[in-house]
Amino acid sequence: MSLPTKKSGRTHPIRIYIKPAAAMASVQEKETQVKAVQLEALVVMKVIKHCASRFPTVATGSLVGMDNNSGTLEVTNTFPFPVVDLPPEAQFDNQPQHFNAAASAPRAKANTAYQAEMIRMLREVNVDANNVGWYTSANLGNFVNANFIENQYHYQKELNEKTVALVHDVSRSSQGILSIRAFRLSPQFMTAYKENKFTTDNLLKSGLKYSDILVEVPVSVHNSHLVTTFLHQVPRMLASGVMKPPSSVDEIENNPIVKNDTLAPSFESLSISIDPYLSQTCDNLLDSIETHHVEANNFSYYSRALAREQAKIQQWQQKRKAENAARALSKQPPLPEDEWQKLFKLPTEPSRLESMLNSRQVEQYARQVDGFVAGTTGKMFAVRGNLLPGEGTENSLPRNE
């Protein structure tokens, strides 16, 4: 491109070089890795309220916020997806589409249009209106399934789409420990899922393992300056008598004012009874292990069927070669040796995706069992002096002689 200019009565062209579009695209394609997720306290409260109100049904919603281009994804607001109304006959049958309707809500066409309309309205009132992901509820860590993968792939399939999936475990949070985790699909798994080739050969070539499916991103909660200032003033208010702490355990349990106060002491996190959670997690773990054995048996059946067909093909090829050798001696034209493709049909290898997801879920359950036992062991050591008089920590420590 050249522009004429006047200089000394002569026209000189000015050449402007435009950077090729391919080079600019290559720069934009370099995805900045999401290193952390920052949640506003309002987002955490909305997610907890929605998931708790819909429990045990799966609750899903959209996350909006902004990316500060430094690796931190800021989630500033959220809104739930419309409730999926199941037909009355859904509670009497076992049709999978009825139970998967709520779990597949984030990628439904109606919810996609609803999400776009909500983001447009949020933009009109000057709220951060960038789609940064979605959230879902879980029960004792049971979230690694095909619906979760398809939903996250639906959000993350666009180039440079820095979206995350928040998982709120309602049952785990009921123990007094907030459980909100953020996940993304790994680039290796995104490529394999796009090609939809989860055969043994492809997995061996790519080196993809069940532990490479999800990438967990650290999560932090951000409070406003007003809330932070109030929290810093709470110790002074307690010391000055403006806020009176409860005087006894009975007051905490029976006084409705103290019971409904979010800042009042709570003894839920000190409970050492984990039988319901541990037993349910162990049952889920056994079910996943049984599913793993079923998948292994299916693959073994495929391997045996493939070996039988290959043996038949090899036997047919040897017979055809012998016939061609005899025809060559009698100076007859040889018969084609590729007719076995029409006579025999090799079995199709089953997809290994379900087996990989189940293995990842088994790992999730094993970590949960370890977490339950570790947390309760510390609490039991804390009350050991009261349960076993005379065997306190001062008597259990080794002495240096």
Beta strands, then each sheet from edge to edge (+ up, - down):
strand 1: 2-7
strand 2: 10-15
strand 3: 36-40
strand 4: 60-67
strand 5: 72-80
strand 6: 130-138
strand 7: 164-169
strand 8: 180-185
strand 9: 214-217
strand 10: 219-222
sheet 1: 1+ 2-
sheet 2: 9+ 8- 7+ 6+ 4- 5+ 3+ 10+
end
